[in-house]
Amino acid sequence: MKFITDGTASIVMHPARFKILQYLRQSKEPQFVEQIAKAVGIHPRMVSHHLDVLQEEKLIESKYELVKVDGSKRGVAVRMCISTHKVDDVLRDIRESST
């Protein structure tokens, strides 16, 4: 019940963050902000905000990568995100507390 008492569970259960985490958990590869926004139906700026909160709690890992854009000689830095194993631990804590 550690994650219930320390507040991490309430962070995960926020509707937007829960959608984002579910999408990242199902993804086979790291996803960038615009992909996540499109998949979960949330504006990219709000997705970035929620990713910051999730990263602060170590529920996701993110790094910036240079990606080529069609028609451009330069790459663009995009934030690539993936969920961590801590998400599974928090969800298990939530399930166990509700039984």
Secondary structure, 3 states (H helix, E strand, C coil): CHHHHCCHHHHHCCHHHHHHHHHHHHCCCCEEHHHHHHHHCCCHHHHHHHHHHHHHCCCEEEEEEEEECCCCCCEEEEEEEEECHHHHHHHHHHHHHCC
